[in-house]
Amino acid sequence: MSKEEIKYEINKVLDQFSDKALQELLAFLKELDAKNEKSHYISSALNRILEEDKDLLAKLAQ
């Protein structure tokens, strides 16, 4: 999947999120970006969090 296809798919999912959930996700992503030197660790941690908290993320999106 290309970078543009991934962005498109992410945007489709984000369109379902509430304003509050989007703000929280943005804050989280900005924090991750600020700690970019640990990107590999953070990336794997983010993947683990997203996998473990699918239900919570779905509830936030409502």
C-alpha positions, 0 to 999 in steps of 0.5 A, a space after each residue: 500500500 502506498 503512502 497516499 493510500 494509507 493516508 486515505 484509509 486513515 482519513 476514512 477512519 478518522 472521519 468517524 471519530 468525535 471532535 474530542 477523540 480527534 483532539 486527544 489523538 492529535 495530542 498523542 501523535 504530537 507527543 510521539 513526534 516530539 520524542 522522535 529519537 525513540 521512533 522505533 520503540 514508540 512505533 512498536 508501542 503504538 502498534 501494541 496500544 492500538 491492538 490492545 485498545 481497539 474497543 476503547 478507540 471505537 468507543 472514543 470514536 462514537 
